[in-house]
């Protein structure tokens, strides 16, 4: 078993994240940042809890132009937040639908910004506002002199490049789940239902040491699969079926995200060839994953392999939109491996490579690996999938 990284982060890491954000804020003339979502709050505080799954209560974190962040949160979270490096924790009794922290938040923002100022709030792609729209309208009305501006790019530029401590957590969970995938032919067999296979995989992951398996999708079908995002069915797999499992397991709040493919008892030539094409596309992505390249370069390298092999009637081999993405505290993060994303690859960026190859009507083959960009090129965090389709006898 891989050595287990320590949980949490030293205060120095949170201080560095906060100061990096404040430098970017100063460049843009922002007086504060307002954060409302779990990964953003956790990134700057270390506040890790599953209580975010309840939609009842909003949570707010303010990054001032200097000094430590300020938490404006429901009272129920004060003790947990108090175990982080945050000292200024302001609370209200929640739920309180008539004033769900809005007046306290407005008061705090006026204290930090004055009656006029510029407040950053993530507004662009891959962001959302985690508070009722009516409450957000009330907040803006209570702060007539404050300008709300998009700060999403500021945050993504920070989070895309991981620290070595973050990379260690992702590496650890990737190693644990790689081991489970390697053992899977001994755990599952023909005749099991998809639901039984999913449960067996989750149990094996938890037994290996992951904290949770919060994402598991896939499917199986004769001669291949066409749907890889649905929950499992009660259909029993049989000889000739091809199975994919795609998982996002967690260690200390950080994800892995990769898949593996298997055939039961036998696989025809079309399936074996499709597996090789997807494998070769991943190899092309690995070859292109160097500092200074762009996500567009990764996409073109992988898509070039897929398009060359694609049956004429199926176009370029698949239209999934992107062939991988960033990875970290969220299952998918910035950037995207697409034809339009010109994000430059930098050391410390953690990415997935995920080519999907449409090899017959209604049939696809998807491969996914996780890697970190190093000065010398890519470092795989997952253990590489077999070069030939594994057969479960």
RODO-2510 file (C-alpha; in nm, 4 decimals, decimal comma):
residues 393
     n   res          X          Y          Z
     1     x     0,0000     0,0000     0,0000
     2     x     0,1351     0,3487    -0,0832
     3     x     0,2502     0,5528     0,2147
     4     x    -0,0320     0,7658     0,3460
     5     x     0,0206     1,1433     0,3285
     6     x    -0,0648     1,3439     0,6391
     7     x    -0,4168     1,4793     0,6531
     8     x    -0,4769     1,8500     0,6296
     9     x    -0,2186     2,1171     0,5527
    10     x     0,0115     2,3327     0,7646
    11     x    -0,1039     2,6872     0,8287
    12     x     0,1787     2,8121     0,6072
    13     x     0,0109     2,6568     0,3036
    14     x    -0,3211     2,8327     0,3676
    15     x    -0,1386     3,1579     0,4339
    16     x     0,0456     3,1237     0,1009
    17     x    -0,2803     3,0569    -0,0858
    18     x    -0,4426     3,3604     0,0732
    19     x    -0,1479     3,5894     0,0019
    20     x    -0,1319     3,4718    -0,3598
    21     x    -0,4992     3,5570    -0,3997
    22     x    -0,4463     3,8964    -0,2381
    23     x    -0,1665     3,9807    -0,4814
    24     x    -0,3950     3,9015    -0,7724
    25     x    -0,6731     4,1033    -0,6077
    26     x    -0,4407     4,4029    -0,5775
    27     x    -0,3528     4,3766    -0,9471
    28     x    -0,7237     4,3987    -1,0301
    29     x    -0,8109     4,6620    -0,7726
    30     x    -1,0428     4,4317    -0,5753
    31     x    -1,1028     4,5107    -0,2104
    32     x    -1,2286     4,1651    -0,1171
    33     x    -1,3417     3,8286    -0,2534
    34     x    -1,6730     3,6675    -0,1574
    35     x    -1,6759     3,2867    -0,1740
    36     x    -1,9829     3,0672    -0,1275
    37     x    -1,8996     2,7153    -0,2515
    38     x    -1,7413     2,4208    -0,0732
    39     x    -1,4139     2,3839    -0,2680
    40     x    -1,3411     2,7576    -0,2576
    41     x    -1,4078     2,7829     0,1156
    42     x    -1,2047     2,4680     0,1814
    43     x    -0,9152     2,5836    -0,0380
    44     x    -0,8553     2,8897     0,1795
    45     x    -0,9543     2,7480     0,5198
    46     x    -0,9209     2,3682     0,5316
    47     x    -1,2854     2,3464     0,6424
    48     x    -1,3745     1,9886     0,5443
    49     x    -1,7231     1,8563     0,6191
    50     x    -1,9990     1,6650     0,4421
    51     x    -2,2514     1,9079     0,5861
    52     x    -2,2417     2,0952     0,2553
    53     x    -2,4732     1,8267     0,1206
    54     x    -2,7586     1,9959     0,3020
    55     x    -2,9012     2,2822     0,0916
    56     x    -3,0629     2,4499     0,3928
    57     x    -2,7767     2,6725     0,5032
    58     x    -2,5466     2,9028     0,3025
    59     x    -2,1826     2,9531     0,3995
    60     x    -1,9717     3,2605     0,3258
    61     x    -1,6002     3,3323     0,3279
    62     x    -1,4474     3,6732     0,2636
    63     x    -1,0867     3,7206     0,1544
    64     x    -0,9941     4,0793     0,2492
    65     x    -0,7231     4,2753     0,0724
    66     x    -0,4848     4,1866     0,3558
    67     x    -0,4881     3,9562     0,6546
    68     x    -0,6725     3,6326     0,7214
    69     x    -1,0068     3,5367     0,5696
    70     x    -1,3274     3,6083     0,7577
    71     x    -1,5928     3,3374     0,7899
    72     x    -1,9615     3,4281     0,8039
    73     x    -2,1319     3,0968     0,8709
    74     x    -2,4200     2,9266     1,0532
    75     x    -2,3570     2,8671     1,4226
    76     x    -2,3639     2,4901     1,3718
    77     x    -2,0317     2,5141     1,1832
    78     x    -1,8452     2,7375     1,4290
    79     x    -1,6662     2,4625     1,6230
    80     x    -1,5456     2,2847     1,3080
    81     x    -1,4329     2,6113     1,1486
    82     x    -1,2625     2,7014     1,4765
    83     x    -1,0250     2,4081     1,4290
    84     x    -0,8888     2,5681     1,1114
    85     x    -0,6491     2,8618     1,0932
    86     x    -0,9417     3,1067     1,0681
    87     x    -0,9841     3,3309     1,3732
    88     x    -1,2580     3,5772     1,2739
    89     x    -1,5716     3,3599     1,2642
    90     x    -1,9061     3,5399     1,2641
    91     x    -2,2208     3,3337     1,3029
    92     x    -2,5983     3,3457     1,2932
    93     x    -2,8572     3,0926     1,4104
    94     x    -2,9693     2,9029     1,1026
    95     x    -3,2060     2,8189     0,9412
    96     x    -3,3563     3,1670     0,9460
    97     x    -3,5367     3,2113     0,6122
    98     x    -3,6201     3,5785     0,6715
    99     x    -3,2514     3,6678     0,7068
   100     x    -3,0225     3,3757     0,6223
   101     x    -2,7012     3,5524     0,7121
   102     x    -2,7604     3,8378     0,4662
   103     x    -2,7534     4,1248     0,7154
   104     x    -2,4466     3,9849     0,8935
   105     x    -2,2691     3,9349     0,5621
   106     x    -2,3571     4,2873     0,4449
   107     x    -2,2346     4,4330     0,7728
   108     x    -1,9048     4,2440     0,7434
   109     x    -1,8508     4,3514     0,3833
   110     x    -1,9150     4,7162     0,4718
   111     x    -1,6605     4,6844     0,7521
   112     x    -1,3970     4,5467     0,5131
   113     x    -1,4764     4,7525     0,2031
   114     x    -1,6377     5,0684     0,3326
   115     x    -1,9459     5,2103     0,1664
   116     x    -1,7872     5,1885    -0,1790
   117     x    -1,5503     4,9338    -0,3229
   118     x    -1,5016     4,6443    -0,5624
   119     x    -1,6003     4,2954    -0,4535
   120     x    -1,4872     3,9885    -0,6491
   121     x    -1,7289     3,6975    -0,6910
   122     x    -1,6896     3,3970    -0,9239
   123     x    -1,9348     3,4425    -1,2119
   124     x    -1,7940     3,2596    -1,5150
   125     x    -1,7842     2,9031    -1,6461
   126     x    -1,7588     2,6197    -1,3929
   127     x    -1,8693     2,8433    -1,1034
   128     x    -2,1985     2,8851    -0,9234
   129     x    -2,3502     3,0936    -0,6456
   130     x    -2,4484     2,8910    -0,3421
   131     x    -2,7112     3,1117    -0,1859
   132     x    -3,0722     3,1878    -0,2795
   133     x    -3,1032     3,4394    -0,5623
   134     x    -3,3474     3,6399    -0,3549
   135     x    -3,0872     3,6659    -0,0788
   136     x    -2,8212     3,7699    -0,3305
   137     x    -3,0521     4,0436    -0,4587
   138     x    -3,1078     4,1561    -0,0993
   139     x    -2,7311     4,1606    -0,0387
   140     x    -2,6700     4,3808    -0,3423
   141     x    -2,9505     4,6123    -0,2363
   142     x    -2,7912     4,6446     0,1071
   143     x    -2,4570     4,7402    -0,0523
   144     x    -2,5482     5,0063    -0,3109
   145     x    -2,1956     5,1472    -0,3302
   146     x    -2,0248     4,8106    -0,3826
   147     x    -1,9428     4,6891    -0,7356
   148     x    -1,9687     4,3127    -0,7828
   149     x    -1,7109     4,1870    -1,0352
   150     x    -1,6194     3,8479    -1,1809
   151     x    -1,3200     3,6897    -1,0069
   152     x    -1,3521     3,3353    -1,1394
   153     x    -1,0350     3,3492    -1,3481
   154     x    -0,8363     3,4664    -1,0478
   155     x    -0,9366     3,1607    -0,8468
   156     x    -0,8933     2,9092    -1,1283
   157     x    -0,5403     3,0339    -1,1981
   158     x    -0,4513     2,9652    -0,8340
   159     x    -0,6186     2,6269    -0,8026
   160     x    -0,4964     2,4831    -1,1341
   161     x    -0,1368     2,4611    -1,0071
   162     x    -0,1217     2,2270    -0,7078
   163     x     0,1241     2,2250    -0,4198
   164     x     0,3306     1,9145    -0,3540
   165     x     0,1072     1,8416    -0,0534
   166     x    -0,2013     1,8461    -0,2744
   167     x    -0,0312     1,6287    -0,5367
   168     x     0,0635     1,3767    -0,2664
   169     x    -0,3020     1,3303    -0,1681
   170     x    -0,4115     1,2805    -0,5301
   171     x    -0,1205     1,0423    -0,5900
   172     x    -0,2204     0,8400    -0,2847
   173     x    -0,5845     0,7921    -0,3842
   174     x    -0,4831     0,7169    -0,7442
   175     x    -0,2508     0,4429    -0,6172
   176     x    -0,5150     0,2889    -0,3927
   177     x    -0,7763     0,2749    -0,6677
   178     x    -0,5235     0,1520    -0,9257
   179     x    -0,4707    -0,1474    -0,6982
   180     x    -0,8439    -0,2145    -0,6796
   181     x    -0,8768    -0,2041    -1,0582
   182     x    -0,5868    -0,4483    -1,0889
   183     x    -0,7570    -0,6870    -0,8456
   184     x    -1,1018    -0,6500    -1,0006
   185     x    -1,0850    -0,9666    -1,2196
   186     x    -1,0573    -1,1642    -0,8943
   187     x    -1,3561    -0,9831    -0,7401
   188     x    -1,6198    -0,9847    -1,0136
   189     x    -1,7382    -1,2468    -1,2602
   190     x    -1,9819    -1,3215    -1,5372
   191     x    -2,3358    -1,3621    -1,4038
   192     x    -2,3153    -1,0741    -1,1568
   193     x    -2,5485    -0,7808    -1,2096
   194     x    -2,4127    -0,4354    -1,2806
   195     x    -2,5388    -0,3263    -0,9379
   196     x    -2,3500    -0,6113    -0,7695
   197     x    -2,0330    -0,5174    -0,9594
   198     x    -2,0624    -0,1536    -0,8547
   199     x    -2,1139    -0,2482    -0,4903
   200     x    -1,8207    -0,4906    -0,4989
   201     x    -1,5952    -0,2223    -0,6454
   202     x    -1,6983     0,0335    -0,3838
   203     x    -1,6386    -0,2116    -0,0998
   204     x    -1,2938    -0,2930    -0,2359
   205     x    -1,2055     0,0763    -0,2632
   206     x    -1,3153     0,1467     0,0937
   207     x    -1,1223    -0,1562     0,2178
   208     x    -0,8120    -0,0270     0,0361
   209     x    -0,8149     0,2932     0,2421
   210     x    -1,0006     0,5576     0,0417
   211     x    -1,2280     0,7852     0,2434
   212     x    -1,5253     0,7652     0,0089
   213     x    -1,6333     0,6625    -0,3402
   214     x    -1,8595     0,9552    -0,4138
   215     x    -1,8595     0,9055    -0,7912
   216     x    -1,8960     0,5766    -0,9727
   217     x    -2,0510     0,5429    -1,3175
   218     x    -2,0137     0,3025    -1,6044
   219     x    -2,1979     0,0287    -1,7794
   220     x    -2,1749    -0,2978    -1,9661
   221     x    -2,3101    -0,4322    -2,2897
   222     x    -2,2586    -0,6989    -2,5527
   223     x    -1,9707    -0,5998    -2,7770
   224     x    -1,9311    -0,2629    -2,6043
   225     x    -2,1171     0,0116    -2,4231
   226     x    -2,2740     0,3376    -2,5317
   227     x    -2,3610     0,5023    -2,2002
   228     x    -2,0976     0,5704    -1,9349
   229     x    -2,2735     0,8127    -1,7006
   230     x    -2,5736     0,6164    -1,5736
   231     x    -2,6243     0,4286    -1,2468
   232     x    -2,6008     0,0495    -1,2611
   233     x    -2,8882    -0,1694    -1,3690
   234     x    -2,9979    -0,5108    -1,2433
   235     x    -2,8902    -0,6669    -1,5747
   236     x    -2,6501    -0,9590    -1,5333
   237     x    -2,3332    -0,9455    -1,7405
   238     x    -2,2494    -1,2416    -1,9618
   239     x    -1,9892    -1,3696    -2,2068
   240     x    -1,8985    -1,1074    -2,4683
   241     x    -2,0001    -0,8117    -2,2535
   242     x    -1,7613    -0,5165    -2,2178
   243     x    -1,7584    -0,3324    -1,8848
   244     x    -1,6336     0,0150    -1,7968
   245     x    -1,6090     0,1559    -1,4448
   246     x    -1,5235     0,5245    -1,4053
   247     x    -1,4653     0,6395    -1,0499
   248     x    -1,3920     0,9457    -0,8436
   249     x    -1,2712     0,8242    -0,5036
   250     x    -1,1519     1,0580    -0,2288
   251     x    -0,8653     1,0889     0,0146
   252     x    -0,8683     1,3859     0,2539
   253     x    -1,0928     1,5844     0,0193
   254     x    -0,8959     1,5181    -0,3027
   255     x    -1,0159     1,3114    -0,5964
   256     x    -0,8830     1,0604    -0,8383
   257     x    -1,0826     1,0293    -1,1614
   258     x    -1,0106     0,7449    -1,4004
   259     x    -1,1629     0,4362    -1,5590
   260     x    -1,0789     0,0839    -1,6634
   261     x    -1,2308    -0,1529    -1,9206
   262     x    -1,2808    -0,5291    -1,9101
   263     x    -1,4394    -0,7965    -2,1280
   264     x    -1,6100    -1,1061    -1,9891
   265     x    -1,4782    -1,4390    -2,1222
   266     x    -1,4136    -1,3142    -2,4765
   267     x    -1,3888    -1,0011    -2,6912
   268     x    -1,4271    -0,9696    -3,0662
   269     x    -1,1707    -0,8033    -3,2916
   270     x    -1,3655    -0,4753    -3,3143
   271     x    -1,3654    -0,4341    -2,9366
   272     x    -0,9982    -0,5251    -2,9015
   273     x    -0,9068    -0,2806    -3,1765
   274     x    -1,1167    -0,0032    -3,0203
   275     x    -0,9323    -0,0571    -2,6928
   276     x    -0,5958    -0,0271    -2,8696
   277     x    -0,7036     0,2948    -3,0441
   278     x    -0,8125     0,4562    -2,7167
   279     x    -0,4893     0,3382    -2,5535
   280     x    -0,2811     0,4864    -2,8363
   281     x    -0,4728     0,8138    -2,8146
   282     x    -0,3851     0,8297    -2,4443
   283     x    -0,0210     0,7634    -2,5315
   284     x    -0,0322     1,0549    -2,7768
   285     x    -0,1744     1,2754    -2,5018
   286     x     0,1035     1,1720    -2,2643
   287     x     0,3640     1,2525    -2,5288
   288     x     0,2152     1,6016    -2,5721
   289     x     0,1767     1,6780    -2,2002
   290     x     0,4813     1,8976    -2,1492
   291     x     0,5249     2,2406    -1,9903
   292     x     0,4576     2,5140    -2,2444
   293     x     0,2119     2,3042    -2,4447
   294     x    -0,1570     2,3923    -2,4256
   295     x    -0,4716     2,1979    -2,3511
   296     x    -0,5527     2,2436    -2,7187
   297     x    -0,2304     2,0610    -2,8019
   298     x    -0,3369     1,7704    -2,5806
   299     x    -0,6763     1,7584    -2,7492
   300     x    -0,5310     1,7635    -3,0984
   301     x    -0,2776     1,4920    -3,0180
   302     x    -0,5476     1,2568    -2,8902
   303     x    -0,8127     1,3531    -3,1432
   304     x    -0,5664     1,2977    -3,4260
   305     x    -0,5353     0,9307    -3,3306
   306     x    -0,9109     0,8898    -3,2894
   307     x    -0,9957     1,0613    -3,6185
   308     x    -0,7431     0,8563    -3,8141
   309     x    -0,8935     0,5296    -3,6901
   310     x    -1,2600     0,6315    -3,6983
   311     x    -1,5021     0,4506    -3,9312
   312     x    -1,6036     0,6987    -4,2062
   313     x    -1,9693     0,6802    -4,1135
   314     x    -1,8946     0,7899    -3,7555
   315     x    -1,7015     1,1081    -3,8325
   316     x    -1,3993     1,1949    -3,6191
   317     x    -1,4412     0,9125    -3,3716
   318     x    -1,6554     1,0860    -3,1104
   319     x    -1,8085     1,4193    -3,0136
   320     x    -1,7871     1,4255    -2,6346
   321     x    -1,6733     1,7894    -2,6246
   322     x    -1,3457     1,7411    -2,4386
   323     x    -1,0836     1,4737    -2,3847
   324     x    -0,9950     1,5335    -2,0218
   325     x    -0,9805     1,8079    -1,7630
   326     x    -0,8245     1,9378    -1,4450
   327     x    -0,8518     1,7417    -1,1209
   328     x    -0,8183     1,8155    -0,7513
   329     x    -1,0659     1,9066    -0,4789
   330     x    -1,3358     1,8636    -0,7420
   331     x    -1,3858     1,5672    -0,9707
   332     x    -1,3527     1,8028    -1,2657
   333     x    -1,1725     2,1348    -1,2491
   334     x    -1,0211     2,3817    -1,4923
   335     x    -0,8889     2,3530    -1,7587
   336     x    -1,0486     2,1430    -2,0365
   337     x    -0,8679     1,9448    -2,3046
   338     x    -1,0608     2,0925    -2,5955
   339     x    -0,9961     2,2397    -2,9378
   340     x    -1,0499     2,5902    -2,7975
   341     x    -0,8723     2,5884    -2,4579
   342     x    -0,5359     2,7636    -2,4908
   343     x    -0,4438     2,7223    -2,1231
   344     x    -0,0696     2,6705    -2,0998
   345     x     0,0477     2,3619    -1,9137
   346     x     0,2612     2,4436    -1,6103
   347     x     0,4458     2,2243    -1,3602
   348     x     0,2111     2,1277    -1,0795
   349     x    -0,1037     2,1082    -1,2898
   350     x    -0,2968     1,7830    -1,2359
   351     x    -0,4949     1,6643    -1,5373
   352     x    -0,6872     1,3731    -1,6750
   353     x    -0,6458     1,2395    -2,0269
   354     x    -0,9781     1,0931    -2,1404
   355     x    -1,0072     1,0008    -2,5078
   356     x    -1,3409     0,8533    -2,6095
   357     x    -1,3513     0,6536    -2,9331
   358     x    -1,6792     0,5826    -3,1156
   359     x    -1,6022     0,2619    -3,3031
   360     x    -1,9510     0,1408    -3,4008
   361     x    -2,3055     0,2809    -3,3869
   362     x    -2,3941     0,3172    -3,0190
   363     x    -2,0549     0,1838    -2,9059
   364     x    -1,7683     0,3803    -2,7517
   365     x    -1,4402     0,2969    -2,5822
   366     x    -1,3175     0,5417    -2,3185
   367     x    -0,9760     0,5471    -2,1486
   368     x    -0,8755     0,7783    -1,8649
   369     x    -0,5519     0,8371    -1,6775
   370     x    -0,4434     1,0970    -1,4209
   371     x    -0,1119     1,2827    -1,4376
   372     x     0,0776     1,5807    -1,3054
   373     x     0,2834     1,8101    -1,5252
   374     x     0,6493     1,8203    -1,4214
   375     x     0,9393     2,0250    -1,5577
   376     x     1,0507     1,7216    -1,7563
   377     x     0,7043     1,6173    -1,8768
   378     x     0,4107     1,4162    -1,7454
   379     x     0,4220     1,2012    -1,4336
   380     x     0,1458     0,9395    -1,4217
   381     x    -0,0403     0,9310    -1,0901
   382     x    -0,2508     0,6310    -1,1905
   383     x    -0,0837     0,3034    -1,2761
   384     x    -0,1152     0,2753    -1,6540
   385     x    -0,3952     0,0611    -1,7904
   386     x    -0,2927    -0,2636    -1,9638
   387     x    -0,2059    -0,2171    -2,3312
   388     x    -0,4488    -0,4964    -2,4253
   389     x    -0,8106    -0,5318    -2,3122
   390     x    -0,8228    -0,7430    -1,9929
   391     x    -1,0444    -1,0510    -2,0141
   392     x    -1,2281    -1,1738    -1,7026
   393     x    -1,2517    -1,5504    -1,7324
***
